[in-house]
Amino acid sequence: MNIVSDLAFFVVLARQPSLAAAAQEMGITPPNVSRRLAALERRLGLRLLNRTTRRLSLTAEGQRYLDEGERILQDLEGLEQALTAGRETPRGLLRVNATFGFGRRHLAPLISDFVRQQPQVEVMLELSDHPLDLTEHAMDIGIRFGSPPDSRIMARRIARNRRLLCASPAYLSGFGLPATPQELARHRCIVIRENNATFNHWQLTDGQDKLMVKVNGPLSTNHGEVAVDWALAGHGIVLRSEWDVAAYLREGKLCRLLAPWAGEAADIHALYPQRHHLSAKVTAFLDFLADRFAGYRTDMPALPATPW
């Protein structure tokens, strides 16, 4: 009996919504998945999953088998990584999660370079509107903005980042330049609805003091790139990550407003489960990101304090 193989099979199966999805994930046919599950349940003398043609649900015994089995697999993986860390070559599948805008614009080109440098590593980049739970979705690394959310997750800062107040020259010509953060309340602001944050309250800091400004405007969106496009078109003021607007600021298509006031720091972190801290593929990718983003950061010149 290959107990470890059965555990690994069940962990993958239990994380999928259906037998068909599990079969696709494993690269085998649904009947093969069904037969292997039936053989596992016969060996244990327990029913692990309730299944219909459309969905799977864990029994109480199945939930325990999943939870404790996953911990055993993680311990085994950590043991092997600890034993081989000194001589391991980065290899295997690396699963990375990031948001759509940052992932497509900044991360995807770096992954293209990374796999050329590390030909034994395969990368699966999963882009999503909201950050995925790394454990639930079996991700190795998640790229996040802001402070790490969970002490159980390891984090490495790969780049500093600010959220800057910006508007186009066309907007400023038509509506004027706010002289203080409080004047933002009288301007047309483009707000971004994301996560569970109060979308029309902007938390600002000048490095010493902090204040909250309630803003309004005719346009709002849940997609940061759309908000920047509207700002470029002259529809209003946007508060957006420096990584998203730096090129437009350098080109003069957007102007930074109210410096040194900016949104609170939103540094870019790479998050990964604790069990991966010795993985050669994870370590190699984190080192690569830190090195390349450091180079990008030095290419960003100091931005002007006023638009003129």
C-alpha positions as a Markdown table, in Angstrom:
| # | Residue | x | y | z |
|---|---|---|---|---|
| 1 | Met | 0.0 | 0.0 | 0.0 |
| 2 | Asn | 1.4 | 3.4 | -1.0 |
| 3 | Ile | 0.0 | 5.5 | 1.8 |
| 4 | Val | 1.8 | 8.7 | 0.9 |
| 5 | Ser | 0.6 | 8.4 | -2.7 |
| 6 | Asp | -3.0 | 7.9 | -1.5 |
| 7 | Leu | -2.7 | 11.0 | 0.8 |
| 8 | Ala | -1.3 | 13.1 | -2.1 |
| 9 | Phe | -4.1 | 11.9 | -4.4 |
| 10 | Phe | -6.8 | 12.7 | -1.8 |
| 11 | Val | -5.4 | 16.2 | -1.0 |
| 12 | Val | -5.6 | 17.1 | -4.7 |
| 13 | Leu | -9.1 | 15.5 | -5.1 |
| 14 | Ala | -10.5 | 17.2 | -2.0 |
| 15 | Arg | -9.5 | 20.7 | -3.2 |
| 16 | Gln | -11.4 | 20.3 | -6.5 |
| 17 | Pro | -15.2 | 21.0 | -6.9 |
| 18 | Ser | -15.9 | 17.9 | -8.9 |
| 19 | Leu | -14.4 | 14.6 | -10.1 |
| 20 | Ala | -14.0 | 16.0 | -13.6 |
| 21 | Ala | -12.1 | 19.0 | -12.3 |
| 22 | Ala | -9.8 | 16.7 | -10.2 |
| 23 | Ala | -9.2 | 14.5 | -13.3 |
| 24 | Gln | -8.2 | 17.6 | -15.3 |
| 25 | Glu | -5.9 | 18.7 | -12.5 |
| 26 | Met | -4.2 | 15.3 | -12.3 |
| 27 | Gly | -4.1 | 14.7 | -16.0 |
| 28 | Ile | -6.1 | 11.5 | -15.9 |
| 29 | Thr | -9.7 | 10.5 | -16.8 |
| 30 | Pro | -12.7 | 10.9 | -14.4 |
| 31 | Pro | -13.3 | 7.1 | -14.3 |
| 32 | Asn | -9.7 | 6.6 | -13.1 |
| 33 | Val | -10.2 | 9.2 | -10.4 |
| 34 | Ser | -13.5 | 7.5 | -9.3 |
| 35 | Arg | -11.9 | 4.0 | -9.3 |
| 36 | Arg | -8.9 | 5.2 | -7.2 |
| 37 | Leu | -11.2 | 7.0 | -4.7 |
| 38 | Ala | -13.3 | 3.8 | -4.4 |
| 39 | Ala | -10.2 | 1.7 | -3.8 |
| 40 | Leu | -9.0 | 4.2 | -1.1 |
| 41 | Glu | -12.3 | 4.1 | 0.7 |
| 42 | Arg | -12.4 | 0.3 | 0.6 |
| 43 | Arg | -8.9 | 0.1 | 2.1 |
| 44 | Leu | -9.9 | 2.5 | 4.9 |
| 45 | Gly | -13.4 | 1.1 | 5.4 |
| 46 | Leu | -14.7 | 4.7 | 5.4 |
| 47 | Arg | -16.6 | 7.0 | 3.1 |
| 48 | Leu | -14.4 | 10.1 | 2.6 |
| 49 | Leu | -16.5 | 12.0 | 0.0 |
| 50 | Asn | -20.1 | 12.5 | -0.8 |
| 51 | Arg | -20.3 | 12.9 | -4.5 |
| 52 | Thr | -22.8 | 13.7 | -7.2 |
| 53 | Thr | -22.4 | 14.3 | -10.9 |
| 54 | Arg | -21.8 | 18.0 | -10.2 |
| 55 | Arg | -20.0 | 18.4 | -6.9 |
| 56 | Leu | -18.0 | 16.8 | -4.1 |
| 57 | Ser | -18.3 | 17.3 | -0.3 |
| 58 | Leu | -16.2 | 15.9 | 2.5 |
| 59 | Thr | -17.6 | 13.6 | 5.1 |
| 60 | Ala | -16.4 | 14.2 | 8.7 |
| 61 | Glu | -13.8 | 11.4 | 8.2 |
| 62 | Gly | -12.8 | 12.9 | 4.9 |
| 63 | Gln | -12.2 | 16.3 | 6.4 |
| 64 | Arg | -10.0 | 14.7 | 9.1 |
| 65 | Tyr | -8.1 | 12.6 | 6.5 |
| 66 | Leu | -7.5 | 15.8 | 4.5 |
| 67 | Asp | -6.4 | 18.0 | 7.4 |
| 68 | Glu | -4.1 | 15.5 | 9.1 |
| 69 | Gly | -2.9 | 14.0 | 5.8 |
| 70 | Glu | -2.0 | 17.5 | 4.4 |
| 71 | Arg | 0.1 | 18.2 | 7.5 |
| 72 | Ile | 1.9 | 14.8 | 7.1 |
| 73 | Leu | 2.7 | 15.6 | 3.5 |
| 74 | Gln | 3.9 | 19.1 | 4.4 |
| 75 | Asp | 6.2 | 17.6 | 7.1 |
| 76 | Leu | 7.6 | 15.1 | 4.7 |
| 77 | Glu | 8.2 | 17.8 | 2.1 |
| 78 | Gly | 9.9 | 20.0 | 4.7 |
| 79 | Leu | 12.1 | 17.1 | 5.8 |
| 80 | Glu | 13.2 | 16.4 | 2.2 |
| 81 | Gln | 13.9 | 20.0 | 1.5 |
| 82 | Ala | 15.9 | 20.4 | 4.7 |
| 83 | Leu | 18.0 | 17.3 | 3.7 |
| 84 | Thr | 18.6 | 18.4 | 0.1 |
| 85 | Ala | 18.7 | 22.3 | 0.4 |
| 86 | Gly | 22.4 | 22.5 | 0.1 |
| 87 | Arg | 22.7 | 20.7 | -3.2 |
| 88 | Glu | 19.2 | 21.0 | -4.7 |
| 89 | Thr | 18.8 | 22.5 | -8.2 |
| 90 | Pro | 15.6 | 24.5 | -8.7 |
| 91 | Arg | 13.2 | 22.3 | -10.5 |
| 92 | Gly | 9.5 | 21.3 | -10.8 |
| 93 | Leu | 6.2 | 23.3 | -11.0 |
| 94 | Leu | 6.1 | 26.7 | -9.3 |
| 95 | Arg | 2.6 | 28.1 | -8.8 |
| 96 | Val | 2.4 | 31.9 | -8.5 |
| 97 | Asn | -0.7 | 34.1 | -7.8 |
| 98 | Ala | -0.9 | 37.8 | -8.5 |
| 99 | Thr | -3.5 | 40.4 | -9.4 |
| 100 | Phe | -4.4 | 40.9 | -13.0 |
| 101 | Gly | -2.9 | 44.3 | -13.6 |
| 102 | Phe | 0.4 | 43.9 | -11.8 |
| 103 | Gly | 0.7 | 40.3 | -12.9 |
| 104 | Arg | 0.2 | 40.9 | -16.6 |
| 105 | Arg | 2.2 | 44.1 | -16.8 |
| 106 | His | 5.2 | 43.5 | -14.4 |
| 107 | Leu | 5.3 | 39.9 | -13.3 |
| 108 | Ala | 4.7 | 38.0 | -16.5 |
| 109 | Pro | 7.7 | 39.5 | -18.3 |
| 110 | Leu | 10.0 | 38.6 | -15.4 |
| 111 | Ile | 8.7 | 35.0 | -15.3 |
| 112 | Ser | 9.6 | 34.8 | -19.0 |
| 113 | Asp | 13.2 | 35.7 | -18.1 |
| 114 | Phe | 13.2 | 33.5 | -15.1 |
| 115 | Val | 12.3 | 30.3 | -16.9 |
| 116 | Arg | 15.1 | 30.9 | -19.4 |
| 117 | Gln | 17.5 | 31.2 | -16.5 |
| 118 | Gln | 16.0 | 28.1 | -14.7 |
| 119 | Pro | 15.1 | 25.7 | -17.5 |
| 120 | Gln | 14.1 | 22.9 | -15.0 |
| 121 | Val | 11.4 | 25.1 | -13.4 |
| 122 | Glu | 7.9 | 25.3 | -14.8 |
| 123 | Val | 5.8 | 28.3 | -13.7 |
| 124 | Met | 2.0 | 28.4 | -13.5 |
| 125 | Leu | 0.9 | 32.1 | -13.1 |
| 126 | Glu | -2.7 | 32.4 | -11.8 |
| 127 | Leu | -4.1 | 35.9 | -12.1 |
| 128 | Ser | -7.1 | 36.9 | -10.0 |
| 129 | Asp | -9.2 | 39.9 | -9.0 |
| 130 | His | -8.6 | 39.1 | -5.3 |
| 131 | Pro | -5.6 | 37.4 | -3.6 |
| 132 | Leu | -6.1 | 33.7 | -3.4 |
| 133 | Asp | -5.6 | 31.7 | -0.2 |
| 134 | Leu | -2.2 | 30.1 | -0.8 |
| 135 | Thr | -3.0 | 26.9 | 1.1 |
| 136 | Glu | -6.5 | 26.3 | -0.3 |
| 137 | His | -5.4 | 26.8 | -3.9 |
| 138 | Ala | -2.0 | 25.0 | -3.5 |
| 139 | Met | 0.0 | 28.1 | -4.4 |
| 140 | Asp | 3.7 | 28.4 | -3.7 |
| 141 | Ile | 4.0 | 32.2 | -3.9 |
| 142 | Gly | 1.5 | 35.1 | -3.8 |
| 143 | Ile | 2.4 | 38.6 | -4.8 |
| 144 | Arg | 0.7 | 41.1 | -2.5 |
| 145 | Phe | 0.6 | 44.9 | -1.9 |
| 146 | Gly | 0.7 | 46.2 | 1.6 |
| 147 | Ser | 1.5 | 44.5 | 4.9 |
| 148 | Pro | 1.5 | 40.6 | 5.1 |
| 149 | Pro | -1.9 | 39.6 | 6.3 |
| 150 | Asp | -1.1 | 36.5 | 8.3 |
| 151 | Ser | 1.8 | 35.5 | 10.7 |
| 152 | Arg | 1.5 | 31.9 | 9.5 |
| 153 | Ile | 2.6 | 33.0 | 6.1 |
| 154 | Met | 6.2 | 33.9 | 5.4 |
| 155 | Ala | 6.8 | 37.2 | 3.5 |
| 156 | Arg | 9.7 | 38.8 | 1.7 |
| 157 | Arg | 9.6 | 42.4 | 0.5 |
| 158 | Ile | 10.6 | 42.6 | -3.1 |
| 159 | Ala | 10.0 | 46.3 | -3.7 |
| 160 | Arg | 9.0 | 49.5 | -2.0 |
| 161 | Asn | 5.8 | 51.2 | -3.2 |
| 162 | Arg | 3.7 | 54.3 | -2.6 |
| 163 | Arg | 0.2 | 55.2 | -3.7 |
| 164 | Leu | 0.3 | 58.6 | -5.4 |
| 165 | Leu | -2.3 | 61.2 | -6.2 |
| 166 | Cys | -2.4 | 61.9 | -9.9 |
| 167 | Ala | -4.3 | 63.7 | -12.6 |
| 168 | Ser | -3.9 | 64.6 | -16.2 |
| 169 | Pro | -2.9 | 68.1 | -17.4 |
| 170 | Ala | -6.2 | 68.3 | -19.2 |
| 171 | Tyr | -8.1 | 67.7 | -15.9 |
| 172 | Leu | -6.0 | 70.3 | -14.1 |
| 173 | Ser | -6.5 | 72.8 | -16.8 |
| 174 | Gly | -10.3 | 72.4 | -16.5 |
| 175 | Phe | -10.7 | 72.0 | -12.8 |
| 176 | Gly | -7.6 | 73.5 | -11.2 |
| 177 | Leu | -5.0 | 72.2 | -8.8 |
| 178 | Pro | -6.0 | 71.2 | -5.2 |
| 179 | Ala | -3.8 | 73.1 | -2.8 |
| 180 | Thr | -4.4 | 70.9 | 0.3 |
| 181 | Pro | -5.6 | 67.3 | 0.8 |
| 182 | Gln | -8.9 | 68.6 | 2.2 |
| 183 | Glu | -9.7 | 70.2 | -1.2 |
| 184 | Leu | -9.9 | 66.8 | -2.8 |
| 185 | Ala | -13.4 | 66.6 | -1.4 |
| 186 | Arg | -14.4 | 69.3 | -3.9 |
| 187 | His | -12.7 | 67.6 | -6.9 |
| 188 | Arg | -13.8 | 64.9 | -9.2 |
| 189 | Cys | -12.1 | 61.8 | -7.9 |
| 190 | Ile | -11.9 | 58.4 | -9.5 |
| 191 | Val | -12.4 | 55.7 | -6.8 |
| 192 | Ile | -11.5 | 52.1 | -6.9 |
| 193 | Arg | -13.7 | 49.6 | -5.2 |
| 194 | Glu | -11.5 | 46.7 | -4.1 |
| 195 | Asn | -11.5 | 44.2 | -1.3 |
| 196 | Asn | -13.7 | 45.2 | 1.7 |
| 197 | Ala | -12.1 | 48.7 | 2.2 |
| 198 | Thr | -14.3 | 51.8 | 2.2 |
| 199 | Phe | -13.6 | 52.8 | -1.3 |
| 200 | Asn | -14.3 | 56.6 | -1.1 |
| 201 | His | -12.2 | 57.3 | 1.9 |
| 202 | Trp | -8.5 | 58.0 | 1.1 |
| 203 | Gln | -6.0 | 57.6 | 3.9 |
| 204 | Leu | -3.1 | 60.0 | 3.2 |
| 205 | Thr | 0.2 | 60.7 | 4.9 |
| 206 | Asp | 3.0 | 63.2 | 4.5 |
| 207 | Gly | 5.4 | 61.0 | 6.3 |
| 208 | Gln | 4.5 | 62.5 | 9.7 |
| 209 | Asp | 0.9 | 63.3 | 9.9 |
| 210 | Lys | -2.1 | 61.2 | 8.7 |
| 211 | Leu | -5.6 | 62.2 | 7.6 |
| 212 | Met | -8.6 | 60.7 | 6.0 |
| 213 | Val | -10.4 | 62.4 | 3.1 |
| 214 | Lys | -13.8 | 61.5 | 1.9 |
| 215 | Val | -13.8 | 61.9 | -1.9 |
| 216 | Asn | -16.5 | 61.7 | -4.6 |
| 217 | Gly | -16.7 | 61.6 | -8.3 |
| 218 | Pro | -18.9 | 60.4 | -11.2 |
| 219 | Leu | -16.7 | 57.3 | -12.0 |
| 220 | Ser | -15.8 | 54.3 | -9.9 |
| 221 | Thr | -14.5 | 50.8 | -10.8 |
| 222 | Asn | -13.1 | 47.6 | -9.3 |
| 223 | His | -10.2 | 47.5 | -11.8 |
| 224 | Gly | -7.1 | 49.7 | -11.2 |
| 225 | Glu | -6.1 | 49.9 | -14.8 |
| 226 | Val | -9.5 | 51.2 | -15.8 |
| 227 | Ala | -9.2 | 53.9 | -13.2 |
| 228 | Val | -5.8 | 55.0 | -14.5 |
| 229 | Asp | -7.2 | 55.0 | -18.1 |
| 230 | Trp | -10.0 | 57.4 | -16.9 |
| 231 | Ala | -7.4 | 59.6 | -15.2 |
| 232 | Leu | -5.4 | 59.7 | -18.5 |
| 233 | Ala | -8.5 | 60.7 | -20.3 |
| 234 | Gly | -9.0 | 63.7 | -18.0 |
| 235 | His | -12.0 | 62.5 | -15.9 |
| 236 | Gly | -10.5 | 63.1 | -12.5 |
| 237 | Ile | -7.9 | 62.5 | -9.8 |
| 238 | Val | -6.8 | 59.0 | -8.9 |
| 239 | Leu | -4.9 | 57.5 | -6.0 |
| 240 | Arg | -2.8 | 54.7 | -7.5 |
| 241 | Ser | 0.3 | 52.6 | -6.9 |
| 242 | Glu | 3.5 | 54.2 | -8.1 |
| 243 | Trp | 4.2 | 51.0 | -10.1 |
| 244 | Asp | 1.1 | 51.6 | -12.1 |
| 245 | Val | 1.6 | 55.3 | -12.9 |
| 246 | Ala | 5.4 | 55.9 | -12.9 |
| 247 | Ala | 5.7 | 55.7 | -16.6 |
| 248 | Tyr | 2.9 | 58.1 | -17.2 |
| 249 | Leu | 4.4 | 60.5 | -14.7 |
| 250 | Arg | 7.7 | 60.4 | -16.4 |
| 251 | Glu | 6.1 | 61.0 | -19.8 |
| 252 | Gly | 4.0 | 63.9 | -18.5 |
| 253 | Lys | 0.7 | 62.2 | -19.3 |
| 254 | Leu | -0.1 | 62.4 | -15.5 |
| 255 | Cys | 1.0 | 64.8 | -12.9 |
| 256 | Arg | 1.6 | 64.0 | -9.3 |
| 257 | Leu | -0.4 | 66.2 | -6.9 |
| 258 | Leu | 0.0 | 67.4 | -3.3 |
| 259 | Ala | 3.5 | 65.9 | -2.7 |
| 260 | Pro | 4.7 | 64.9 | -0.2 |
| 261 | Trp | 1.2 | 63.7 | 0.6 |
| 262 | Ala | 0.5 | 60.2 | -0.7 |
| 263 | Gly | -1.5 | 57.1 | 0.3 |
| 264 | Glu | -0.1 | 54.8 | 3.0 |
| 265 | Ala | 2.9 | 52.6 | 2.0 |
| 266 | Ala | 1.8 | 49.6 | -0.1 |
| 267 | Asp | 5.1 | 47.7 | -0.4 |
| 268 | Ile | 5.2 | 44.7 | -2.7 |
| 269 | His | 5.7 | 41.4 | -0.9 |
| 270 | Ala | 6.1 | 37.8 | -2.0 |
| 271 | Leu | 4.1 | 35.5 | 0.4 |
| 272 | Tyr | 4.7 | 31.8 | 0.7 |
| 273 | Pro | 3.7 | 29.1 | 3.2 |
| 274 | Gln | 6.2 | 28.3 | 5.9 |
| 275 | Arg | 6.8 | 24.8 | 4.6 |
| 276 | His | 8.3 | 26.3 | 1.4 |
| 277 | His | 11.1 | 28.3 | 3.1 |
| 278 | Leu | 13.8 | 25.9 | 2.0 |
| 279 | Ser | 12.4 | 25.0 | -1.4 |
| 280 | Ala | 15.1 | 25.7 | -4.1 |
| 281 | Lys | 12.6 | 26.8 | -6.7 |
| 282 | Val | 10.9 | 29.2 | -4.3 |
| 283 | Thr | 14.2 | 30.6 | -3.1 |
| 284 | Ala | 15.5 | 31.0 | -6.6 |
| 285 | Phe | 12.4 | 32.8 | -7.7 |
| 286 | Leu | 12.3 | 35.2 | -4.7 |
| 287 | Asp | 16.0 | 36.1 | -5.2 |
| 288 | Phe | 15.3 | 36.7 | -8.9 |
| 289 | Leu | 12.3 | 39.0 | -8.2 |
| 290 | Ala | 14.2 | 40.9 | -5.5 |
| 291 | Asp | 17.1 | 41.5 | -7.8 |
| 292 | Arg | 15.0 | 42.5 | -10.8 |
| 293 | Phe | 12.6 | 44.8 | -8.9 |
| 294 | Ala | 15.6 | 46.5 | -7.3 |
| 295 | Gly | 16.8 | 47.4 | -10.8 |
| 296 | Tyr | 13.3 | 48.6 | -11.8 |
| 297 | Arg | 13.1 | 50.8 | -8.7 |
| 298 | Thr | 16.4 | 52.6 | -9.4 |
| 299 | Asp | 15.0 | 53.4 | -12.9 |
| 300 | Met | 12.3 | 55.5 | -11.3 |
| 301 | Pro | 13.5 | 59.1 | -10.9 |
| 302 | Ala | 12.4 | 61.4 | -8.2 |
| 303 | Leu | 8.9 | 62.7 | -9.2 |
| 304 | Pro | 8.1 | 66.4 | -9.2 |
| 305 | Ala | 6.2 | 67.8 | -6.3 |
| 306 | Thr | 3.9 | 69.9 | -8.5 |
| 307 | Pro | 2.6 | 69.3 | -12.0 |
| 308 | Trp | 4.1 | 72.4 | -13.5 |
